[in-house]
Amino acid sequence: MASSANFVIYAQYTPEALRNYAAQLERFDKAMRVLRRLPDTPVGKANRLTIFIVQNNETAAKLAGEPGSGIAGFYRSRAGASIAVSSREKAEHWSDLTPQVVLLHEYTHHFMLRRFPGAYPTWFVEGFAEFYSTARFQADGGMEIGAPANHRAYEIAVIKDPDLPRMLADPDNSQGVGVMELYGFGWLLTHYLTFNDARKGQLATYLDAINRGQPPREAAVKAFGNLKQLQREMMAYRTKPMKNARISPEELSIGPIDVRDPTPGEAAMIPTLIRARLATGKKHDRDIASDARRIAAQWPEDVQVLGTLGEAELASGNMDEAGVAADRVLVSDGTSIDALMIKAEVALRRASASTGKDDKVRFAKEARRFALSANRIDPDHPVPLILFYRSFTAAGETPTPNAATGLMRAHLLAPEDADLRLMLARQLFADQKPDQVRLLLTPIAHSPHGGDQRTEALALLAKLTAASPDKSE
């Protein structure tokens, strides 16, 4: 297990290999900051991305809920618990989508959501992630950003006439441009506009206009001029030598990396931990708790094992058992934030399940107490702030201004969490702050992977438009 400024990594590597792996990821994060001219703002321990390295693509696919797909990794965002899963299976051909490319692609999504969320067109969201995914790590500690996306070579070669004007004018991809075209030409256009001096600044102009609500086609024509001409230039560019950005080792200094061996029980519990972290709370998986209990029976005194047991019981919907596991952790470590959060979550779910007002209030106050204890231990952990806010809504009470302020603070700590954005947007909608609501919801409304969250964001934006028809989404 490796811990660094931005990552917690679980992998069956030698200590040296794991340290090198973590160092590469830290340099990758630093390289994006250098190129985007962003400060080295620490994320805090609770807000680091946890990465699990699994044996092969099939294991990653099963964890993603897509068995047989062959995907090499994926990313899930959640306040205080964002994770990425990556395969360690080696690619068989130079044009294959390697686990490293997938992980860097997904981390770029995470980086974008954390550092500059906005109303980005689908082609750019994916093209931007593809652009950084091909980073090359140099032996001297430097990096190259912008290497050719060999894994997109096939689609770029076989699609002779992509509809670039439609892609630029359809930021939500509502007309359904195919994945091959969207990713391949999203990357190619991003690369071309990044390194073409004659078009310097045009991409930023286009994105800024969309974020200000300008109609997409109008924004594209204003920024790029004749869109068919841009397409001809892009297609010619694919056959030419391509530039990249070289970042020197001196610009990529990173902080310390701690590597330790997990305890035997902790190591045995890692597959269960992954499944518990991926659980949504909407569909309980009883097998998670069964596996966790079996392992915990072998290591009943291991605090890390007991902590995962609590998460697994919670993921399986077993409130009593989750509370008992958290209590066992707190006996050994009274400052365990994870255990305090489990206790708060259990109380909140009991409040929601209660039919009587008195019981709702009693459980909500219990949750509030645990949330406040966790917050005192780590004021920069977003989840206790969320739990504190929910303790009012669970009791059927109006959240206090302090609770609403805490929710805003949680969002600033974990802007990648779409559910948190929606929760805050609903609060700001009630507070009649439409401009802030729009800022919060626009990234979700334009997300290519929005799902139900995107549907809710669009519905809330429609309410804003109905209430104030002179303002555009």
C-alpha positions as CSV (number, residue, x, y, z in Angstrom):
1,M,0.0,0.0,0.0
2,A,1.4,3.4,-1.0
3,S,0.3,6.8,0.3
4,S,1.2,10.1,-1.3
5,A,-0.1,13.7,-1.5
6,N,-2.9,12.8,-4.0
7,F,-3.2,9.0,-4.0
8,V,-3.7,5.9,-1.9
9,I,-2.7,2.9,-3.9
10,Y,-3.4,-0.8,-3.2
11,A,-1.4,-3.2,-5.4
12,Q,0.5,-6.5,-5.3
13,Y,3.8,-4.9,-6.2
14,T,7.2,-5.0,-4.6
15,P,7.8,-2.0,-2.3
16,E,10.2,-0.4,-4.9
17,A,7.8,-1.0,-7.8
18,L,4.8,0.4,-5.8
19,R,6.8,3.5,-4.8
20,N,7.8,4.1,-8.5
21,Y,4.2,3.7,-9.6
22,A,3.0,6.2,-7.0
23,A,5.8,8.6,-8.0
24,Q,4.8,8.4,-11.7
25,L,1.2,9.3,-10.8
26,E,2.3,12.2,-8.6
27,R,4.5,13.5,-11.5
28,F,1.5,13.1,-13.8
29,D,-0.6,15.2,-11.5
30,K,2.1,17.8,-11.2
31,A,2.6,17.9,-15.0
32,M,-1.1,18.8,-15.5
33,R,-0.8,21.5,-12.8
34,V,2.3,22.9,-14.6
35,L,0.6,22.9,-18.0
36,R,-2.6,24.4,-16.6
37,R,-0.7,26.8,-14.4
38,L,-2.4,25.6,-11.3
39,P,-0.9,25.9,-7.8
40,D,0.1,22.9,-5.7
41,T,-2.9,23.1,-3.5
42,P,-2.9,20.1,-1.1
43,V,-6.1,18.0,-1.3
44,G,-5.9,16.6,2.3
45,K,-5.8,13.0,3.3
46,A,-9.6,12.4,3.0
47,N,-9.8,13.8,-0.5
48,R,-7.0,11.6,-2.1
49,L,-8.0,9.3,-4.9
50,T,-7.8,5.6,-3.9
51,I,-6.5,3.3,-6.7
52,F,-6.9,-0.5,-6.6
53,I,-4.7,-2.4,-9.0
54,V,-6.3,-5.7,-9.9
55,Q,-4.8,-8.7,-11.7
56,N,-6.5,-8.5,-15.1
57,N,-9.0,-6.8,-17.3
58,E,-11.7,-9.4,-16.6
59,T,-11.5,-8.6,-12.9
60,A,-11.8,-4.9,-13.6
61,A,-14.8,-5.5,-15.9
62,K,-16.6,-7.6,-13.3
63,L,-16.1,-4.9,-10.6
64,A,-17.4,-2.3,-13.0
65,G,-20.5,-4.4,-13.5
66,E,-19.6,-5.1,-17.1
67,P,-18.3,-8.7,-17.2
68,G,-16.9,-9.7,-20.6
69,S,-16.4,-6.1,-21.8
70,G,-12.6,-6.4,-21.4
71,I,-12.3,-2.9,-20.0
72,A,-8.9,-2.2,-18.3
73,G,-10.2,0.2,-15.6
74,F,-12.8,2.7,-14.5
75,Y,-13.4,5.6,-12.1
76,R,-16.1,6.4,-9.6
77,S,-16.4,9.8,-7.9
78,R,-17.8,10.2,-4.4
79,A,-17.0,12.7,-1.7
80,G,-14.2,11.3,0.5
81,A,-14.2,8.0,-1.3
82,S,-13.4,8.5,-5.0
83,I,-11.8,5.4,-6.4
84,A,-10.2,4.1,-9.6
85,V,-9.7,0.5,-10.5
86,S,-7.0,-0.4,-12.9
87,S,-5.9,-3.7,-14.4
88,R,-2.2,-4.8,-14.5
89,E,-2.7,-6.9,-17.6
90,K,-0.2,-6.1,-20.3
91,A,-1.3,-5.1,-23.7
92,E,-0.7,-7.5,-26.6
93,H,-0.3,-4.9,-29.4
94,W,1.1,-1.3,-29.7
95,S,-2.4,-0.1,-30.7
96,D,-4.2,-1.6,-27.7
97,L,-5.8,0.4,-25.0
98,T,-3.4,-0.2,-22.1
99,P,-4.2,-0.1,-18.4
100,Q,-1.9,2.9,-18.0
101,V,-3.8,4.9,-20.7
102,V,-7.1,4.0,-19.1
103,L,-5.9,5.1,-15.7
104,L,-4.5,8.4,-16.9
105,H,-7.6,9.0,-18.9
106,E,-9.8,8.5,-15.8
107,Y,-7.5,10.5,-13.5
108,T,-7.7,13.4,-16.0
109,H,-11.5,13.3,-15.6
110,H,-11.0,13.4,-11.9
111,F,-8.6,16.3,-12.2
112,M,-10.9,18.2,-14.4
113,L,-13.9,17.8,-12.1
114,R,-11.8,18.9,-9.1
115,R,-9.9,21.7,-10.6
116,F,-12.0,23.4,-13.3
117,P,-15.5,22.0,-13.6
118,G,-17.7,23.6,-16.2
119,A,-20.0,23.2,-19.2
120,Y,-17.6,21.2,-21.4
121,P,-18.8,19.6,-24.7
122,T,-18.8,15.8,-24.6
123,W,-16.1,15.7,-27.4
124,F,-13.8,17.9,-25.4
125,V,-14.4,16.1,-22.0
126,E,-13.2,12.9,-23.7
127,G,-10.7,14.5,-26.0
128,F,-9.0,16.3,-23.1
129,A,-8.8,13.0,-21.2
130,E,-7.4,11.2,-24.2
131,F,-4.8,14.0,-24.8
132,Y,-3.3,13.5,-21.3
133,S,-3.7,9.7,-21.3
134,T,-0.8,9.1,-23.6
135,A,1.7,10.8,-21.2
136,R,5.2,9.3,-21.4
137,F,7.4,9.0,-18.3
138,Q,11.0,9.7,-19.0
139,A,13.9,7.9,-17.2
140,D,15.3,11.2,-16.0
141,G,12.1,12.1,-14.2
142,G,10.7,14.3,-16.9
143,M,7.5,13.8,-18.9
144,E,6.1,14.2,-22.4
145,I,2.4,15.2,-22.7
146,G,0.6,14.9,-26.0
147,A,2.1,11.7,-27.6
148,P,0.0,10.2,-30.4
149,A,-3.1,8.2,-29.2
150,N,-2.1,5.0,-31.0
151,H,-5.1,3.2,-29.4
152,R,-7.3,5.6,-31.6
153,A,-5.4,5.1,-34.8
154,Y,-7.9,2.7,-36.3
155,E,-11.0,5.0,-36.0
156,I,-9.0,8.0,-37.1
157,A,-7.8,6.1,-40.2
158,V,-11.1,4.4,-41.2
159,I,-13.5,7.3,-40.6
160,K,-12.9,9.4,-43.7
161,D,-15.5,12.2,-43.2
162,P,-16.3,12.9,-39.6
163,D,-19.0,15.5,-39.1
164,L,-17.0,18.0,-37.1
165,P,-19.5,20.9,-37.4
166,R,-22.2,18.7,-35.9
167,M,-19.8,17.6,-33.1
168,L,-18.9,21.2,-32.3
169,A,-22.6,22.3,-32.3
170,D,-23.9,19.4,-30.2
171,P,-22.1,19.7,-26.8
172,D,-24.3,17.1,-25.1
173,N,-23.9,14.7,-28.0
174,S,-27.7,14.5,-28.2
175,Q,-27.5,13.4,-31.8
176,G,-25.5,10.4,-30.9
177,V,-22.1,10.7,-32.5
178,G,-20.5,7.3,-32.2
179,V,-18.0,6.5,-29.5
180,M,-15.2,5.8,-32.0
181,E,-15.7,9.2,-33.7
182,L,-16.3,11.1,-30.5
183,Y,-13.1,9.8,-28.7
184,G,-10.9,9.5,-31.7
185,F,-11.6,12.9,-33.3
186,G,-12.2,14.5,-29.9
187,W,-8.5,13.7,-29.2
188,L,-7.3,14.8,-32.6
189,L,-9.1,18.1,-32.5
190,T,-7.9,18.8,-28.9
191,H,-4.4,18.0,-30.0
192,Y,-4.5,20.1,-33.1
193,L,-6.0,23.2,-31.3
194,T,-3.5,22.8,-28.5
195,F,-0.4,22.8,-30.6
196,N,-1.4,24.9,-33.7
197,D,0.0,28.4,-33.2
198,A,-2.3,29.9,-35.9
199,R,-5.3,28.8,-33.8
200,K,-3.9,29.7,-30.4
201,G,-6.6,30.7,-28.0
202,Q,-9.6,29.6,-30.2
203,L,-10.4,26.6,-28.0
204,A,-10.6,28.7,-24.9
205,T,-12.8,31.2,-26.7
206,Y,-15.2,28.5,-27.8
207,L,-15.4,26.9,-24.3
208,D,-15.8,30.3,-22.6
209,A,-18.7,31.2,-25.0
210,I,-20.5,27.9,-24.2
211,N,-20.1,28.4,-20.5
212,R,-21.6,31.9,-20.9
213,G,-24.7,30.3,-22.6
214,Q,-24.0,31.2,-26.2
215,P,-25.6,28.7,-28.7
216,P,-23.0,26.1,-29.5
217,R,-22.9,26.5,-33.2
218,E,-22.6,30.2,-32.9
219,A,-19.8,29.8,-30.3
220,A,-18.0,27.4,-32.7
221,V,-18.2,29.7,-35.7
222,K,-17.2,32.7,-33.7
223,A,-14.2,30.9,-32.3
224,F,-13.0,28.8,-35.3
225,G,-14.5,30.5,-38.3
226,N,-15.4,28.2,-41.2
227,L,-16.0,24.8,-39.5
228,K,-15.5,22.8,-42.7
229,Q,-12.2,24.4,-43.1
230,L,-11.3,23.5,-39.6
231,Q,-12.3,19.9,-40.4
232,R,-10.0,19.9,-43.5
233,E,-7.1,21.2,-41.4
234,M,-7.7,18.6,-38.7
235,M,-7.8,15.7,-41.2
236,A,-4.6,16.9,-42.8
237,Y,-3.0,17.1,-39.4
238,R,-3.5,13.4,-38.6
239,T,-0.9,12.5,-41.2
240,K,1.8,15.0,-40.0
241,P,4.5,14.7,-37.3
242,M,2.9,15.8,-34.1
243,K,4.3,18.1,-31.4
244,N,4.2,17.3,-27.7
245,A,5.0,19.2,-24.5
246,R,8.2,18.3,-22.7
247,I,8.3,19.0,-18.9
248,S,11.6,18.9,-17.2
249,P,12.4,16.9,-14.1
250,E,13.0,20.1,-12.2
251,E,9.4,21.1,-12.8
252,L,8.0,17.8,-11.5
253,S,9.2,17.7,-7.9
254,I,6.9,15.7,-5.7
255,G,6.4,15.1,-2.0
256,P,7.2,12.0,0.1
257,I,5.6,8.6,-0.7
258,D,5.0,6.2,2.2
259,V,4.9,2.4,1.4
260,R,3.9,-0.2,3.9
261,D,2.8,-3.8,3.8
262,P,-0.9,-4.3,4.7
263,T,-1.6,-6.7,7.6
264,P,-2.6,-10.2,6.5
265,G,-6.2,-9.5,7.4
266,E,-6.2,-6.2,5.6
267,A,-4.8,-7.8,2.5
268,A,-7.4,-10.5,2.5
269,M,-10.1,-7.9,2.9
270,I,-9.1,-5.7,-0.1
271,P,-11.4,-7.4,-2.7
272,T,-14.3,-6.9,-0.2
273,L,-13.2,-3.3,0.4
274,I,-13.4,-2.5,-3.3
275,R,-16.9,-3.9,-3.6
276,A,-18.0,-2.0,-0.5
277,R,-16.6,1.3,-1.9
278,L,-18.4,0.7,-5.2
279,A,-21.8,0.0,-3.5
280,T,-24.3,2.8,-4.1
281,G,-26.6,2.3,-1.2
282,K,-29.5,1.9,-3.6
283,K,-29.1,-1.8,-4.2
284,H,-27.8,-3.9,-1.3
285,D,-25.4,-6.8,-2.0
286,R,-25.6,-9.4,0.8
287,D,-22.5,-11.2,-0.4
288,I,-20.3,-8.3,0.5
289,A,-21.1,-8.7,4.2
290,S,-20.9,-12.5,4.0
291,D,-17.3,-12.3,2.6
292,A,-16.3,-9.6,5.2
293,R,-17.6,-11.6,8.1
294,R,-15.7,-14.7,7.0
295,I,-12.5,-12.8,6.8
296,A,-13.1,-10.8,10.1
297,A,-13.6,-14.1,11.9
298,Q,-10.0,-15.0,11.1
299,W,-8.6,-11.6,12.3
300,P,-11.1,-10.4,15.0
301,E,-8.7,-7.9,16.6
302,D,-7.4,-6.2,13.4
303,V,-8.9,-2.7,13.4
304,Q,-8.5,-2.3,9.6
305,V,-10.4,-5.5,9.1
306,L,-13.1,-4.4,11.5
307,G,-13.4,-1.0,9.7
308,T,-13.9,-2.7,6.3
309,L,-16.4,-5.1,8.0
310,G,-18.4,-2.0,9.0
311,E,-18.4,-0.6,5.5
312,A,-19.4,-4.0,4.1
313,E,-22.3,-4.4,6.5
314,L,-23.4,-0.9,5.6
315,A,-23.2,-1.7,1.9
316,S,-25.4,-4.8,2.5
317,G,-28.0,-2.8,4.4
318,N,-27.3,-4.4,7.8
319,M,-27.6,-1.4,10.1
320,D,-27.2,-3.3,13.5
321,E,-24.2,-5.2,12.3
322,A,-22.6,-2.1,10.8
323,G,-23.0,-0.2,14.1
324,V,-21.5,-3.1,16.1
325,A,-18.4,-3.3,13.8
326,A,-17.9,0.5,14.1
327,D,-18.2,0.3,17.9
328,R,-15.5,-2.4,18.0
329,V,-13.3,-0.1,16.0
330,L,-14.0,2.8,18.3
331,V,-13.0,0.7,21.4
332,S,-9.5,0.4,19.9
333,D,-9.4,3.8,18.2
334,G,-11.8,6.4,19.5
335,T,-10.6,8.9,16.8
336,S,-11.5,6.7,13.8
337,I,-13.3,9.0,11.4
338,D,-14.5,6.1,9.3
339,A,-16.1,4.4,12.3
340,L,-17.8,7.7,13.4
341,M,-19.1,8.2,9.9
342,I,-20.6,4.7,9.9
343,K,-22.3,5.4,13.2
344,A,-23.7,8.6,11.8
345,E,-24.9,7.0,8.5
346,V,-26.6,4.2,10.5
347,A,-28.5,6.7,12.6
348,L,-29.5,8.7,9.5
349,R,-30.9,5.6,7.8
350,R,-32.8,4.7,10.9
351,A,-34.2,8.3,11.0
352,S,-35.3,7.9,7.4
353,A,-37.0,4.6,8.1
354,S,-38.8,5.8,11.2
355,T,-42.4,6.8,10.9
356,G,-42.8,8.7,14.2
357,K,-41.5,12.3,14.4
358,D,-39.9,11.8,17.8
359,D,-37.9,8.8,16.5
360,K,-36.8,10.7,13.5
361,V,-35.5,13.6,15.6
362,R,-33.8,11.3,18.1
363,F,-31.9,9.4,15.4
364,A,-31.1,12.6,13.6
365,K,-29.6,14.1,16.7
366,E,-27.5,10.9,17.2
367,A,-26.2,11.2,13.7
368,R,-25.4,14.9,14.2
369,R,-23.4,14.0,17.3
370,F,-21.2,11.5,15.5
371,A,-20.8,13.8,12.5
372,L,-19.6,16.6,14.7
373,S,-17.1,14.3,16.4
374,A,-15.7,13.3,13.1
375,N,-15.6,16.9,11.9
376,R,-13.6,17.9,15.0
377,I,-11.0,15.3,14.2
378,D,-10.6,16.3,10.5
379,P,-12.3,19.6,9.5
380,D,-11.2,19.0,5.9
381,H,-13.1,15.7,5.5
382,P,-16.2,16.4,3.3
383,V,-18.4,13.5,4.5
384,P,-18.9,14.6,8.2
385,L,-20.2,18.0,6.8
386,I,-22.6,16.2,4.5
387,L,-23.8,13.9,7.3
388,F,-24.3,17.0,9.5
389,Y,-26.5,18.6,6.8
390,R,-28.5,15.5,6.2
391,S,-29.2,15.2,10.0
392,F,-31.6,18.1,9.6
393,T,-33.3,16.8,6.4
394,A,-33.7,13.3,7.9
395,A,-35.5,14.9,10.9
396,G,-37.8,16.8,8.5
397,E,-36.2,20.1,9.7
398,T,-34.9,23.0,7.7
399,P,-31.1,22.9,7.7
400,T,-29.5,25.7,9.7
401,P,-27.4,28.3,8.0
402,N,-24.4,26.6,9.6
403,A,-25.4,23.3,8.0
404,A,-25.8,24.9,4.6
405,T,-22.4,26.6,4.9
406,G,-20.9,23.2,5.8
407,L,-22.5,21.7,2.7
408,M,-20.9,24.3,0.6
409,R,-17.5,23.6,2.2
410,A,-18.0,19.9,1.5
411,H,-18.6,20.7,-2.2
412,L,-15.4,22.8,-2.3
413,L,-13.5,19.9,-0.9
414,A,-15.0,17.3,-3.2
415,P,-16.3,19.0,-6.3
416,E,-16.2,15.8,-8.3
417,D,-19.2,14.3,-6.4
418,A,-22.3,14.8,-8.6
419,D,-24.7,13.8,-5.8
420,L,-23.2,16.4,-3.5
421,R,-23.6,19.0,-6.3
422,L,-27.2,18.1,-6.6
423,M,-27.8,18.3,-2.8
424,L,-26.2,21.7,-2.7
425,A,-28.1,22.9,-5.8
426,R,-31.4,21.9,-4.1
427,Q,-30.4,23.9,-1.0
428,L,-29.4,27.0,-3.1
429,F,-32.6,26.6,-5.2
430,A,-34.6,26.9,-1.9
431,D,-32.4,29.9,-1.0
432,Q,-33.3,31.5,-4.3
433,K,-29.8,31.7,-5.6
434,P,-30.3,30.8,-9.3
435,D,-26.9,31.8,-10.6
436,Q,-25.1,29.6,-8.1
437,V,-27.5,26.7,-8.9
438,R,-26.6,27.1,-12.6
439,L,-22.9,27.0,-11.9
440,L,-23.3,23.9,-9.9
441,L,-25.5,22.0,-12.3
442,T,-24.0,22.9,-15.7
443,P,-21.1,20.4,-15.4
444,I,-23.6,17.6,-14.6
445,A,-26.0,18.7,-17.4
446,H,-23.2,18.4,-19.9
447,S,-21.6,15.3,-18.5
448,P,-21.3,12.4,-21.0
449,H,-21.7,9.9,-18.2
450,G,-24.4,11.8,-16.2
451,G,-27.2,9.2,-16.1
452,D,-29.9,9.8,-13.5
453,Q,-27.9,12.7,-12.1
454,R,-27.9,14.5,-15.4
455,T,-31.7,14.0,-15.7
456,E,-32.2,15.6,-12.3
457,A,-29.8,18.4,-13.1
458,L,-31.7,19.2,-16.4
459,A,-35.0,19.1,-14.6
460,L,-33.8,21.6,-12.0
461,L,-32.3,23.8,-14.6
462,A,-35.7,23.7,-16.5
463,K,-37.4,24.9,-13.3
464,L,-34.9,27.8,-13.1
465,T,-35.7,28.7,-16.7
466,A,-39.4,28.5,-16.1
467,A,-39.1,30.8,-13.1
468,S,-36.8,33.2,-14.9
469,P,-37.4,32.7,-18.7
470,D,-35.1,35.6,-19.7
471,K,-32.1,33.6,-18.5
472,S,-30.7,30.7,-20.6
473,E,-29.4,27.4,-19.1
